[in-house]
Amino acid sequence: KEETVQLRQKVAEAPEKMRQATAALTALSDVDNGEETRKILSTLSLRQLETRVAQALDDLQNAQNDLA
């Protein structure tokens, strides 16, 4: 029964998570935002960049698991 409640909650949250993912992807394709992002990323150390990439991959995996 608890699993059913959790599944229903995830199904209810899925549209909002999809909207958030779509908004994030749209922001990534924004040229102006891309320039700002490049400026910010160019000031980071390799370790900081690795951390950001790892976090992004974790977030994508979690989102994929939530949608599955």
Biopython code that builds the backbone (N, CA, C, O; Angstrom):
import numpy as np
from Bio.PDB.StructureBuilder import StructureBuilder

atoms = [
    (1, "LYS", "N", (0.825, -1.190, 0.000)),
    (1, "LYS", "CA", (0.000, 0.000, 0.000)),
    (1, "LYS", "C", (0.873, 1.258, 0.000)),
    (1, "LYS", "O", (0.572, 2.228, -0.696)),
    (2, "GLU", "N", (1.948, 1.236, 0.781)),
    (2, "GLU", "CA", (2.848, 2.391, 0.822)),
    (2, "GLU", "C", (3.502, 2.609, -0.538)),
    (2, "GLU", "O", (3.697, 3.748, -0.965)),
    (3, "GLU", "N", (3.841, 1.508, -1.220)),
    (3, "GLU", "CA", (4.428, 1.627, -2.555)),
    (3, "GLU", "C", (3.450, 2.277, -3.519)),
    (3, "GLU", "O", (3.846, 3.082, -4.363)),
    (4, "THR", "N", (2.179, 1.934, -3.399)),
    (4, "THR", "CA", (1.151, 2.521, -4.256)),
    (4, "THR", "C", (1.051, 4.019, -4.027)),
    (4, "THR", "O", (0.926, 4.794, -4.975)),
    (5, "VAL", "N", (1.105, 4.419, -2.772)),
    (5, "VAL", "CA", (1.051, 5.845, -2.446)),
    (5, "VAL", "C", (2.260, 6.562, -3.039)),
    (5, "VAL", "O", (2.126, 7.645, -3.608)),
    (6, "GLN", "N", (3.433, 5.962, -2.906)),
    (6, "GLN", "CA", (4.649, 6.567, -3.449)),
    (6, "GLN", "C", (4.580, 6.668, -4.973)),
    (6, "GLN", "O", (4.974, 7.679, -5.554)),
    (7, "LEU", "N", (4.077, 5.610, -5.613)),
    (7, "LEU", "CA", (3.955, 5.632, -7.070)),
    (7, "LEU", "C", (2.973, 6.703, -7.524)),
    (7, "LEU", "O", (3.229, 7.411, -8.499)),
    (8, "ARG", "N", (1.857, 6.824, -6.824)),
    (8, "ARG", "CA", (0.878, 7.861, -7.178)),
    (8, "ARG", "C", (1.474, 9.248, -7.010)),
    (8, "ARG", "O", (1.218, 10.146, -7.812)),
    (9, "GLN", "N", (2.270, 9.417, -5.964)),
    (9, "GLN", "CA", (2.905, 10.712, -5.734)),
    (9, "GLN", "C", (3.890, 11.020, -6.865)),
    (9, "GLN", "O", (3.939, 12.147, -7.359)),
    (10, "LYS", "N", (4.667, 10.027, -7.269)),
    (10, "LYS", "CA", (5.624, 10.238, -8.357)),
    (10, "LYS", "C", (4.904, 10.548, -9.666)),
    (10, "LYS", "O", (5.351, 11.393, -10.442)),
    (11, "VAL", "N", (3.803, 9.870, -9.905)),
    (11, "VAL", "CA", (3.023, 10.139, -11.116)),
    (11, "VAL", "C", (2.471, 11.559, -11.075)),
    (11, "VAL", "O", (2.446, 12.249, -12.095)),
    (12, "ALA", "N", (2.031, 11.992, -9.907)),
    (12, "ALA", "CA", (1.503, 13.350, -9.763)),
    (12, "ALA", "C", (2.602, 14.396, -9.956)),
    (12, "ALA", "O", (2.341, 15.477, -10.484)),
    (13, "GLU", "N", (3.817, 14.082, -9.536)),
    (13, "GLU", "CA", (4.937, 15.023, -9.642)),
    (13, "GLU", "C", (5.576, 15.024, -11.031)),
    (13, "GLU", "O", (6.277, 15.971, -11.387)),
    (14, "ALA", "N", (5.345, 13.983, -11.807)),
    (14, "ALA", "CA", (6.015, 13.839, -13.105)),
    (14, "ALA", "C", (5.796, 15.017, -14.052)),
    (14, "ALA", "O", (6.762, 15.480, -14.657)),
    (15, "PRO", "N", (4.564, 15.526, -14.210)),
    (15, "PRO", "CA", (4.399, 16.660, -15.138)),
    (15, "PRO", "C", (5.227, 17.884, -14.740)),
    (15, "PRO", "O", (5.804, 18.547, -15.603)),
    (16, "GLU", "N", (5.289, 18.183, -13.458)),
    (16, "GLU", "CA", (6.077, 19.333, -13.014)),
    (16, "GLU", "C", (7.564, 19.092, -13.251)),
    (16, "GLU", "O", (8.280, 20.004, -13.663)),
    (17, "LYS", "N", (8.032, 17.878, -12.996)),
    (17, "LYS", "CA", (9.443, 17.565, -13.240)),
    (17, "LYS", "C", (9.760, 17.661, -14.726)),
    (17, "LYS", "O", (10.843, 18.101, -15.110)),
    (18, "MET", "N", (8.817, 17.249, -15.554)),
    (18, "MET", "CA", (9.012, 17.346, -16.999)),
    (18, "MET", "C", (9.078, 18.815, -17.421)),
    (18, "MET", "O", (9.902, 19.185, -18.257)),
    (19, "ARG", "N", (8.216, 19.646, -16.850)),
    (19, "ARG", "CA", (8.257, 21.083, -17.156)),
    (19, "ARG", "C", (9.596, 21.686, -16.733)),
    (19, "ARG", "O", (10.181, 22.491, -17.458)),
    (20, "GLN", "N", (10.073, 21.290, -15.558)),
    (20, "GLN", "CA", (11.357, 21.803, -15.078)),
    (20, "GLN", "C", (12.493, 21.366, -16.002)),
    (20, "GLN", "O", (13.371, 22.165, -16.329)),
    (21, "ALA", "N", (12.475, 20.111, -16.419)),
    (21, "ALA", "CA", (13.517, 19.607, -17.316)),
    (21, "ALA", "C", (13.468, 20.335, -18.654)),
    (21, "ALA", "O", (14.505, 20.689, -19.215)),
    (22, "THR", "N", (12.255, 20.557, -19.163)),
    (22, "THR", "CA", (12.102, 21.275, -20.426)),
    (22, "THR", "C", (12.611, 22.703, -20.300)),
    (22, "THR", "O", (13.292, 23.206, -21.193)),
    (23, "ALA", "N", (12.281, 23.352, -19.193)),
    (23, "ALA", "CA", (12.748, 24.723, -18.966)),
    (23, "ALA", "C", (14.271, 24.769, -18.885)),
    (23, "ALA", "O", (14.897, 25.687, -19.415)),
    (24, "ALA", "N", (14.862, 23.783, -18.225)),
    (24, "ALA", "CA", (16.321, 23.739, -18.103)),
    (24, "ALA", "C", (16.974, 23.533, -19.468)),
    (24, "ALA", "O", (17.987, 24.161, -19.778)),
    (25, "LEU", "N", (16.397, 22.659, -20.277)),
    (25, "LEU", "CA", (16.945, 22.429, -21.617)),
    (25, "LEU", "C", (16.785, 23.664, -22.498)),
    (25, "LEU", "O", (17.672, 23.990, -23.287)),
    (26, "THR", "N", (15.663, 24.341, -22.363)),
    (26, "THR", "CA", (15.448, 25.571, -23.118)),
    (26, "THR", "C", (16.475, 26.623, -22.719)),
    (26, "THR", "O", (17.009, 27.334, -23.570)),
    (27, "ALA", "N", (16.746, 26.716, -21.433)),
    (27, "ALA", "CA", (17.738, 27.679, -20.954)),
    (27, "ALA", "C", (19.124, 27.355, -21.509)),
    (27, "ALA", "O", (19.901, 28.260, -21.814)),
    (28, "LEU", "N", (19.430, 26.077, -21.638)),
    (28, "LEU", "CA", (20.731, 25.683, -22.178)),
    (28, "LEU", "C", (20.886, 26.087, -23.639)),
    (28, "LEU", "O", (21.993, 26.371, -24.096)),
    (29, "SER", "N", (19.780, 26.112, -24.367)),
    (29, "SER", "CA", (19.855, 26.452, -25.788)),
    (29, "SER", "C", (19.830, 27.956, -26.032)),
    (29, "SER", "O", (19.987, 28.397, -27.171)),
    (30, "ASP", "N", (19.638, 28.744, -24.990)),
    (30, "ASP", "CA", (19.605, 30.201, -25.109)),
    (30, "ASP", "C", (21.024, 30.722, -25.339)),
    (30, "ASP", "O", (21.906, 30.509, -24.507)),
    (31, "VAL", "N", (21.244, 31.399, -26.458)),
    (31, "VAL", "CA", (22.584, 31.863, -26.830)),
    (31, "VAL", "C", (23.141, 32.843, -25.805)),
    (31, "VAL", "O", (24.293, 32.718, -25.391)),
    (32, "ASP", "N", (22.329, 33.821, -25.391)),
    (32, "ASP", "CA", (22.802, 34.797, -24.413)),
    (32, "ASP", "C", (23.203, 34.109, -23.117)),
    (32, "ASP", "O", (24.246, 34.406, -22.536)),
    (33, "ASN", "N", (22.362, 33.191, -22.678)),
    (33, "ASN", "CA", (22.656, 32.437, -21.468)),
    (33, "ASN", "C", (23.939, 31.629, -21.662)),
    (33, "ASN", "O", (24.721, 31.464, -20.726)),
    (34, "GLY", "N", (24.147, 31.136, -22.861)),
    (34, "GLY", "CA", (25.348, 30.369, -23.152)),
    (34, "GLY", "C", (26.613, 31.191, -22.980)),
    (34, "GLY", "O", (27.622, 30.704, -22.470)),
    (35, "GLU", "N", (26.548, 32.436, -23.407)),
    (35, "GLU", "CA", (27.705, 33.319, -23.242)),
    (35, "GLU", "C", (27.993, 33.556, -21.762)),
    (35, "GLU", "O", (29.144, 33.518, -21.328)),
    (36, "GLU", "N", (26.940, 33.799, -21.001)),
    (36, "GLU", "CA", (27.116, 34.012, -19.560)),
    (36, "GLU", "C", (27.674, 32.758, -18.902)),
    (36, "GLU", "O", (28.560, 32.830, -18.051)),
    (37, "THR", "N", (27.151, 31.622, -19.300)),
    (37, "THR", "CA", (27.610, 30.354, -18.737)),
    (37, "THR", "C", (29.081, 30.131, -19.052)),
    (37, "THR", "O", (29.843, 29.709, -18.182)),
    (38, "ARG", "N", (29.491, 30.410, -20.291)),
    (38, "ARG", "CA", (30.898, 30.251, -20.661)),
    (38, "ARG", "C", (31.801, 31.129, -19.796)),
    (38, "ARG", "O", (32.864, 30.692, -19.355)),
    (39, "LYS", "N", (31.375, 32.357, -19.558)),
    (39, "LYS", "CA", (32.174, 33.267, -18.732)),
    (39, "LYS", "C", (32.325, 32.719, -17.317)),
    (39, "LYS", "O", (33.411, 32.751, -16.737)),
    (40, "ILE", "N", (31.220, 32.215, -16.771)),
    (40, "ILE", "CA", (31.254, 31.671, -15.410)),
    (40, "ILE", "C", (32.131, 30.419, -15.360)),
    (40, "ILE", "O", (32.980, 30.280, -14.479)),
    (41, "LEU", "N", (31.916, 29.513, -16.315)),
    (41, "LEU", "CA", (32.661, 28.255, -16.310)),
    (41, "LEU", "C", (34.152, 28.468, -16.549)),
    (41, "LEU", "O", (34.973, 27.700, -16.046)),
    (42, "SER", "N", (34.507, 29.487, -17.301)),
    (42, "SER", "CA", (35.927, 29.718, -17.584)),
    (42, "SER", "C", (36.703, 30.135, -16.334)),
    (42, "SER", "O", (37.930, 30.041, -16.307)),
    (43, "THR", "N", (36.000, 30.592, -15.308)),
    (43, "THR", "CA", (36.678, 31.009, -14.078)),
    (43, "THR", "C", (36.804, 29.870, -13.063)),
    (43, "THR", "O", (37.468, 30.022, -12.038)),
    (44, "LEU", "N", (36.170, 28.737, -13.348)),
    (44, "LEU", "CA", (36.186, 27.626, -12.391)),
    (44, "LEU", "C", (37.419, 26.747, -12.579)),
    (44, "LEU", "O", (37.981, 26.652, -13.671)),
    (45, "SER", "N", (37.815, 26.115, -11.496)),
    (45, "SER", "CA", (38.927, 25.164, -11.572)),
    (45, "SER", "C", (38.437, 23.858, -12.192)),
    (45, "SER", "O", (37.234, 23.620, -12.291)),
    (46, "LEU", "N", (39.370, 23.028, -12.600)),
    (46, "LEU", "CA", (39.017, 21.738, -13.179)),
    (46, "LEU", "C", (38.209, 20.906, -12.186)),
    (46, "LEU", "O", (37.252, 20.234, -12.568)),
    (47, "ARG", "N", (38.588, 20.951, -10.937)),
    (47, "ARG", "CA", (37.881, 20.189, -9.901)),
    (47, "ARG", "C", (36.430, 20.664, -9.780)),
    (47, "ARG", "O", (35.512, 19.853, -9.659)),
    (48, "GLN", "N", (36.234, 21.986, -9.815)),
    (48, "GLN", "CA", (34.875, 22.525, -9.727)),
    (48, "GLN", "C", (34.046, 22.123, -10.947)),
    (48, "GLN", "O", (32.860, 21.815, -10.825)),
    (49, "LEU", "N", (34.673, 22.127, -12.115)),
    (49, "LEU", "CA", (33.976, 21.705, -13.328)),
    (49, "LEU", "C", (33.596, 20.229, -13.252)),
    (49, "LEU", "O", (32.484, 19.850, -13.619)),
    (50, "GLU", "N", (34.520, 19.401, -12.774)),
    (50, "GLU", "CA", (34.237, 17.975, -12.621)),
    (50, "GLU", "C", (33.069, 17.754, -11.670)),
    (50, "GLU", "O", (32.212, 16.904, -11.914)),
    (51, "THR", "N", (33.037, 18.515, -10.595)),
    (51, "THR", "CA", (31.951, 18.394, -9.624)),
    (51, "THR", "C", (30.617, 18.766, -10.263)),
    (51, "THR", "O", (29.611, 18.088, -10.055)),
    (52, "ARG", "N", (30.616, 19.847, -11.041)),
    (52, "ARG", "CA", (29.376, 20.275, -11.703)),
    (52, "ARG", "C", (28.896, 19.240, -12.710)),
    (52, "ARG", "O", (27.699, 18.962, -12.789)),
    (53, "VAL", "N", (29.810, 18.673, -13.473)),
    (53, "VAL", "CA", (29.438, 17.654, -14.454)),
    (53, "VAL", "C", (28.886, 16.420, -13.741)),
    (53, "VAL", "O", (27.867, 15.868, -14.156)),
    (54, "ALA", "N", (29.547, 15.994, -12.686)),
    (54, "ALA", "CA", (29.083, 14.827, -11.933)),
    (54, "ALA", "C", (27.692, 15.077, -11.359)),
    (54, "ALA", "O", (26.840, 14.189, -11.390)),
    (55, "GLN", "N", (27.455, 16.277, -10.837)),
    (55, "GLN", "CA", (26.143, 16.607, -10.276)),
    (55, "GLN", "C", (25.076, 16.620, -11.374)),
    (55, "GLN", "O", (23.962, 16.139, -11.169)),
    (56, "ALA", "N", (25.419, 17.168, -12.526)),
    (56, "ALA", "CA", (24.469, 17.201, -13.640)),
    (56, "ALA", "C", (24.113, 15.787, -14.086)),
    (56, "ALA", "O", (22.949, 15.496, -14.361)),
    (57, "LEU", "N", (25.107, 14.911, -14.159)),
    (57, "LEU", "CA", (24.847, 13.520, -14.537)),
    (57, "LEU", "C", (23.986, 12.813, -13.497)),
    (57, "LEU", "O", (23.084, 12.053, -13.848)),
    (58, "ASP", "N", (24.258, 13.060, -12.225)),
    (58, "ASP", "CA", (23.440, 12.477, -11.161)),
    (58, "ASP", "C", (22.003, 12.967, -11.256)),
    (58, "ASP", "O", (21.063, 12.184, -11.119)),
    (59, "ASP", "N", (21.832, 14.266, -11.492)),
    (59, "ASP", "CA", (20.491, 14.838, -11.617)),
    (59, "ASP", "C", (19.739, 14.231, -12.797)),
    (59, "ASP", "O", (18.553, 13.918, -12.691)),
    (60, "LEU", "N", (20.434, 14.066, -13.918)),
    (60, "LEU", "CA", (19.805, 13.453, -15.091)),
    (60, "LEU", "C", (19.415, 12.003, -14.818)),
    (60, "LEU", "O", (18.334, 11.566, -15.213)),
    (61, "GLN", "N", (20.287, 11.262, -14.149)),
    (61, "GLN", "CA", (19.981, 9.868, -13.830)),
    (61, "GLN", "C", (18.787, 9.783, -12.893)),
    (61, "GLN", "O", (17.906, 8.944, -13.081)),
    (62, "ASN", "N", (18.754, 10.645, -11.887)),
    (62, "ASN", "CA", (17.625, 10.654, -10.954)),
    (62, "ASN", "C", (16.326, 11.015, -11.662)),
    (62, "ASN", "O", (15.286, 10.415, -11.392)),
    (63, "ALA", "N", (16.377, 11.987, -12.561)),
    (63, "ALA", "CA", (15.177, 12.372, -13.308)),
    (63, "ALA", "C", (14.705, 11.220, -14.186)),
    (63, "ALA", "O", (13.505, 10.963, -14.290)),
    (64, "GLN", "N", (15.646, 10.532, -14.813)),
    (64, "GLN", "CA", (15.291, 9.389, -15.652)),
    (64, "GLN", "C", (14.663, 8.284, -14.805)),
    (64, "GLN", "O", (13.675, 7.675, -15.214)),
    (65, "ASN", "N", (15.224, 8.027, -13.644)),
    (65, "ASN", "CA", (14.675, 7.004, -12.756)),
    (65, "ASN", "C", (13.284, 7.390, -12.268)),
    (65, "ASN", "O", (12.406, 6.535, -12.153)),
    (66, "ASP", "N", (13.079, 8.677, -11.981)),
    (66, "ASP", "CA", (11.769, 9.145, -11.527)),
    (66, "ASP", "C", (10.710, 8.969, -12.606)),
    (66, "ASP", "O", (9.555, 8.664, -12.309)),
    (67, "LEU", "N", (11.107, 9.162, -13.852)),
    (67, "LEU", "CA", (10.155, 9.040, -14.950)),
    (67, "LEU", "C", (9.906, 7.585, -15.340)),
    (67, "LEU", "O", (8.913, 7.280, -16.000)),
    (68, "ALA", "N", (10.796, 6.696, -14.938)),
    (68, "ALA", "CA", (10.652, 5.278, -15.304)),
    (68, "ALA", "C", (9.565, 4.594, -14.496)),
    (68, "ALA", "O", (9.316, 3.403, -14.679)),
]
sb = StructureBuilder()
sb.init_structure("model")
sb.init_model(0)
sb.init_chain("A")
sb.init_seg("    ")
for serial, (resi, resn, name, xyz) in enumerate(atoms, 1):
    if name == "N":
        sb.init_residue(resn, " ", resi, " ")
    sb.init_atom(name, np.array(xyz, "f"), 0.0, 1.0, " ", f" {name:<3s}", serial, name[0])
structure = sb.get_structure()
